[in-house]
Amino acid sequence: MTRTPLTAAIALTLGGLAFAGTAQAQQDDKLYLFNWTEYMDPEIIEAFETKYDVEVVQSYFNSLPEMTAKLNAGGTSQYDIIVPSSYYVPRLVQSGLVQELDKSKIPNLDNLMPEFADPTYDPGSAYSVPYQWGVSGIVYDTETFPDAPKSWSLLFDPEVTGDQPFSLMGDGQVSMGAACAYLGTGYDCADPEAWKAAARLLLDTKHRNTFSGFTDGTPTLQQIQRGVIRAGVTYNGDYLQQKQQNPEAFETLAFMVPDEGSEMWVDTMMIPAEAPHPALAHEFINFILNARIGAQLSNYIYYASPNQAAVPELDAVLTQPPVLPTDEDRAKLAFTPSLDGQNLQIFQQLWTEIQSR
């Protein structure tokens, strides 16, 4: 998953799709996929197009709020498949933006690992199907921090960080979760009092003169390679992908899951409430869950597969850390909580204050 700013070309493509309207969406020989950037193997798209004699029209979002805004602005009738993260699934269901799945049309659901078949964010997988999953953690320079603790203290304790530049994640819930974990209230804290303590820590951290900013996962990796920062928060798959592409730049870099706990996320496939081609959308979900296709997807984007049947065909590097966490690290992971109502308002107010002060 590459959560980076859209290029001008992609932005123009997205803008064109956004205003294409219902007339375009009514074309029966097209499937409209709304996904993160650089999160799909082009050969998988070509294979689906060939098998079903259709064209897959891809558009992209840069953040979950952006995706939701597009759905609220009429996107529920413009897209057939969306790829939201797990903690947004309950929000989309409760707001009526997505439709329940017809599992009789997705026989490859049987290929899922048991732990993904009945997730807490979507009991019984009634509305969502896992696409890929991963972990948020700390990337750091081992020469700068040869004795780095396996802890969020590398970022939050000025005595540990010293005079070295560092960043935090631009996703508010990830940064707040990290602060909660460091303070002992758990990464998945959902108590406003715990958030207030975490917000104070984040403000104190933000005001340190070595803090470089709130940065998304992929830009963090780019910054640490250039020496702009020496530690930051990123995603395990992005770390591995860039390491495979540029091993020399990663010789002194390492990725860790802090002992206090961190985020396990699942990106899912969902069908918007008024998707123009729901039958084809079900076919696409079933296609992605095919054992060979599932392995091809993970082998291309370097994230862990929720597909048990795909495991024999996965590249070896995807069956070991950092993509597949150790059992010890896995026990410390938690889903980012889904927020609604008053809790969501409180969180948004706190995060806005952190960013503005």
C-alpha positions in Angstrom: 0.0 0.0 0.0 1.5 3.2 -1.1 -0.3 6.1 0.7 1.5 8.9 -1.0 0.2 12.2 -2.6 -1.4 11.7 -6.0 0.7 12.6 -9.0 -0.7 15.2 -11.3 -1.7 12.6 -13.9 -3.5 10.5 -11.4 -5.2 13.5 -9.9 -6.5 14.5 -13.3 -7.7 10.9 -13.9 -9.5 11.0 -10.6 -11.0 14.3 -11.3 -12.3 13.2 -14.6 -13.9 10.1 -13.1 -15.4 12.1 -10.2 -17.3 14.3 -12.7 -18.0 11.6 -15.2 -21.4 11.1 -13.7 -23.9 8.3 -13.9 -23.9 8.0 -17.6 -20.3 6.7 -17.6 -21.0 4.4 -14.7 -23.9 2.7 -16.6 -21.6 1.1 -19.2 -22.1 -2.6 -18.7 -18.7 -3.6 -19.9 -16.7 -1.7 -17.2 -15.8 -2.3 -13.6 -15.0 0.8 -11.6 -12.3 0.2 -8.9 -11.5 2.9 -6.3 -8.2 2.0 -4.6 -5.1 3.3 -2.9 -2.3 4.2 -5.3 0.2 1.6 -6.4 -1.8 -1.2 -4.7 -2.6 -3.5 -7.6 -0.6 -5.6 -10.0 -1.5 -4.4 -13.6 -1.3 -8.0 -14.8 -4.1 -9.0 -12.4 -6.3 -6.3 -13.9 -5.4 -7.5 -17.4 -6.3 -11.1 -16.5 -9.7 -10.1 -15.1 -10.4 -8.0 -18.2 -9.6 -10.9 -20.4 -11.6 -13.5 -18.5 -14.7 -11.3 -18.2 -14.4 -9.3 -21.4 -14.6 -6.0 -19.6 -12.6 -2.9 -18.9 -11.5 -2.1 -15.3 -11.4 1.6 -14.8 -9.2 2.5 -11.9 -9.3 5.7 -9.8 -7.4 6.4 -6.7 -7.7 8.0 -3.3 -4.9 9.3 -1.0 -6.7 9.0 2.3 -9.7 7.3 3.9 -11.4 10.7 4.6 -11.0 11.5 0.9 -12.5 8.2 -0.1 -15.5 8.8 2.2 -16.0 12.3 0.9 -16.2 10.9 -2.7 -18.8 8.3 -1.7 -20.9 11.0 0.1 -20.7 13.2 -3.0 -22.3 10.5 -5.2 -19.6 7.9 -5.4 -21.8 5.2 -4.2 -23.3 5.0 -7.7 -20.0 5.6 -9.5 -17.8 2.9 -8.1 -18.2 -0.9 -8.0 -15.3 -1.8 -5.6 -13.7 0.3 -2.9 -10.7 -0.7 -0.7 -11.1 0.9 2.8 -9.1 0.0 5.9 -10.6 -2.1 8.6 -11.3 0.8 11.1 -13.4 2.6 8.5 -15.6 -0.5 7.7 -18.1 0.1 10.6 -18.4 3.8 9.7 -19.3 2.9 6.1 -21.8 0.3 7.1 -23.5 2.5 9.7 -23.7 5.4 7.2 -25.4 3.2 4.6 -22.6 3.8 2.0 -22.0 0.1 1.3 -24.1 -3.0 0.6 -24.2 -6.4 2.2 -22.3 -9.1 0.3 -24.0 -12.0 -1.4 -21.6 -14.7 -0.2 -23.2 -17.3 -2.6 -21.4 -15.4 -5.3 -18.0 -15.5 -3.6 -17.1 -19.2 -3.3 -13.4 -18.4 -2.8 -14.2 -17.0 0.6 -13.3 -20.5 1.7 -9.7 -19.7 0.9 -9.4 -17.1 3.7 -7.4 -17.8 6.9 -9.9 -18.5 9.8 -8.7 -15.4 11.7 -10.0 -13.1 8.8 -13.3 -14.8 8.3 -15.0 -13.2 11.3 -13.2 -10.0 12.2 -14.3 -7.7 15.0 -14.7 -4.8 12.7 -17.2 -6.7 10.5 -18.7 -9.7 12.3 -19.2 -12.6 9.9 -17.6 -10.6 7.1 -21.1 -9.5 6.1 -19.9 -6.4 4.2 -16.2 -6.7 3.6 -13.6 -9.1 2.4 -9.9 -8.9 3.4 -7.6 -7.7 0.6 -4.2 -7.4 2.3 -3.0 -6.9 5.8 0.0 -5.3 7.5 1.6 -3.7 10.5 2.6 -0.1 11.4 5.9 0.2 13.2 9.1 2.2 13.6 11.8 2.4 10.9 15.2 3.7 12.2 18.8 4.1 11.4 20.8 1.4 13.2 24.1 3.4 13.0 22.4 6.4 14.7 20.7 4.2 17.2 22.9 1.1 17.6 21.2 0.2 20.9 17.7 1.3 20.0 15.1 0.0 22.5 12.2 -2.0 21.0 9.9 0.7 22.1 8.0 3.9 21.2 10.4 5.6 23.5 12.7 5.9 20.5 10.2 8.7 19.3 8.6 9.9 22.5 11.4 10.0 25.0 13.8 12.9 24.3 16.5 11.2 26.3 16.4 8.2 23.9 15.9 10.2 20.7 18.6 12.7 21.7 19.3 15.4 19.1 18.3 13.2 16.2 15.5 14.3 13.8 12.4 12.1 13.7 8.8 12.1 12.5 5.4 10.7 13.5 2.6 9.2 11.3 0.3 11.6 9.6 -2.7 9.4 10.3 -4.2 10.8 13.5 -5.4 7.5 14.9 -2.0 5.8 14.3 -0.1 8.6 16.1 -2.7 8.7 18.9 -2.6 4.9 19.2 1.2 5.0 19.4 1.1 7.6 22.2 -1.5 5.6 24.1 0.6 2.4 23.8 3.6 4.2 25.1 1.6 5.6 28.0 0.4 2.1 28.9 -3.3 2.4 27.9 -2.9 0.2 24.8 -2.7 1.0 21.1 -6.4 0.4 20.7 -7.4 2.9 23.4 -10.9 4.4 23.0 -11.2 6.3 26.2 -11.3 10.1 25.8 -9.3 10.5 29.0 -6.6 8.3 27.6 -6.7 10.3 24.4 -6.2 13.6 26.3 -3.1 12.3 28.0 -1.9 11.0 24.6 -2.6 14.4 23.0 -0.5 16.1 25.6 2.3 13.8 24.9 2.0 14.4 21.1 2.0 18.2 21.7 5.1 17.9 23.8 6.7 15.8 21.2 5.7 18.1 18.4 7.3 21.0 20.1 10.7 19.4 20.3 13.1 21.1 17.9 14.1 17.8 16.4 10.6 16.9 15.4 10.3 17.1 11.6 6.5 16.7 11.2 3.6 14.3 10.8 4.4 12.3 7.7 2.8 9.4 5.9 4.5 6.0 5.7 6.1 6.1 2.2 7.4 9.7 2.5 8.9 8.7 5.9 11.0 6.0 4.1 12.1 8.5 1.5 13.1 11.0 4.2 15.1 8.5 6.2 17.0 7.3 3.1 18.0 11.0 2.4 19.0 11.5 6.0 16.3 14.1 6.7 15.2 12.0 9.7 16.7 9.1 11.6 13.5 7.5 12.9 9.8 7.5 12.0 6.6 5.5 11.6 5.9 3.5 8.4 4.2 0.3 7.2 6.1 -3.1 7.0 5.2 -3.8 3.4 6.3 -0.4 2.2 9.6 -0.9 4.1 10.2 -4.3 2.5 9.2 -3.1 -1.0 11.6 -0.2 -1.0 14.3 -2.3 0.6 14.0 -4.9 -2.2 14.2 -2.1 -4.8 17.1 -0.3 -3.2 19.0 -2.6 -0.8 22.1 -0.4 -0.5 20.1 2.5 0.9 18.6 0.2 3.5 21.8 -1.4 4.7 21.6 0.4 8.0 17.9 0.7 8.3 15.6 -1.6 10.4 11.9 -2.0 11.1 10.5 -2.9 14.5 7.2 -3.5 16.2 7.4 -1.7 19.6 6.9 -3.9 22.7 4.1 -1.6 24.0 2.0 -2.6 21.0 1.2 -1.3 17.6 -1.4 -1.4 14.7 -2.5 -4.4 12.8 -4.5 -3.2 9.8 -6.5 -5.0 7.2 -7.5 -3.4 3.9 -10.7 -4.7 2.6 -12.9 -4.9 -0.5 -16.4 -3.5 -0.2 -19.2 -2.8 -2.7 -20.8 0.7 -2.5 -24.5 0.9 -1.8 -25.5 1.8 -5.4 -22.7 0.2 -7.3 -23.6 0.1 -11.0 -22.3 -3.4 -11.5 -22.7 -5.4 -8.2 -22.7 -8.8 -9.9 -19.4 -8.0 -11.6 -18.1 -6.6 -8.3 -18.7 -9.9 -6.7 -16.9 -11.6 -9.5 -13.9 -9.3 -9.0 -13.8 -10.1 -5.2 -14.0 -13.8 -5.9 -11.2 -13.4 -8.5 -8.9 -11.7 -6.0 -9.5 -14.5 -3.6 -8.3 -17.1 -6.1 -5.2 -18.8 -4.6 -2.9 -18.0 -7.6 -4.2 -14.4 -7.9 -4.0 -13.8 -4.2 -0.3 -14.9 -4.2 0.4 -12.8 -7.3 -1.1 -9.7 -5.6 1.0 -10.1 -2.4 4.2 -10.9 -4.4 3.7 -7.7 -6.3 2.9 -5.3 -3.5 4.9 -7.0 -0.6 2.1 -7.2 1.9 0.8 -10.2 3.8 -2.0 -12.2 2.3 -5.1 -13.2 4.3 -5.5 -16.0 1.7 -4.5 -19.4 3.2 -4.7 -21.1 -0.2 -2.2 -18.6 -1.6 0.5 -19.4 0.9 2.3 -22.1 -1.1 2.8 -19.6 -4.0 4.0 -16.7 -1.9 7.6 -15.5 -2.2 9.7 -16.6 0.8 10.3 -13.1 1.9 6.5 -12.7 2.5 6.4 -15.6 5.0 8.9 -14.0 7.5 9.4 -10.7 9.3 8.9 -7.9 8.7 5.9 -8.8 6.5 4.8 -11.7 8.7 5.3 -10.7 12.3 6.8 -13.1 14.8 4.3 -14.7 17.2 5.7 -12.5 19.9 5.1 -9.3 17.9 1.8 -10.6 16.7 0.5 -10.9 20.2 1.1 -7.1 20.7 -0.8 -6.0 17.7 -4.4 -4.5 17.8 -6.8 -3.2 15.3 -7.3 0.6 15.2 -10.7 1.2 16.8 -13.5 2.5 14.7 -15.0 5.7 16.1 -18.4 7.2 15.8 -20.8 9.6 17.5 -19.4 11.7 20.4 -16.2 9.7 20.5 -15.4 10.6 16.9 -16.1 14.3 17.6 -13.8 14.3 20.6 -11.1 12.6 18.7 -11.3 14.9 15.8 -11.2 18.0 18.1 -8.1 16.6 19.8 -6.3 15.8 16.6 -7.2 19.2 15.1 -5.7 20.9 18.2 -2.6 18.8 18.0 -2.1 19.8 14.4 -2.8 23.5 14.9 -0.9 24.2 18.1 
